[in-house]
Amino acid sequence: MRVVTGLIVFCTLLTAGFTFYPEWVRLSDMKSDLANEKSRLLTLQKKAKAKENEVHLLQTDREYLEMIARDKLDMMKSGETIFRLSPPSGRSRS
């Protein structure tokens, strides 16, 4: 009788395991996806805040607007000299 009861309990636990294991894996995957999406959201929120700050500066700060315009259009004021430094070419040191 004890063997039969043990076998019934074992089969019940085995059935429950097969039933809930796929859901447990799915829940784990969903938690991982949620963490990734939260990280992505935080990154996008930071970018949005930076863009909002830039728009605010462009709308309110004339010097900032002038600096950006001169940089993008390669313009300079009279008597001003602009130096553009580029990174060194891919020379290897021996």
Secondary structure, 3 states (H helix, E strand, C coil): CHHHHHHHHHHHHHHHHHHHHHHHHHHHHHHHHHHHHHHHHHHHHHHHHHHHHHHHHHHHCHHHHHHHHHHHHCCCCCCCCCCCCCCCCCCCCC
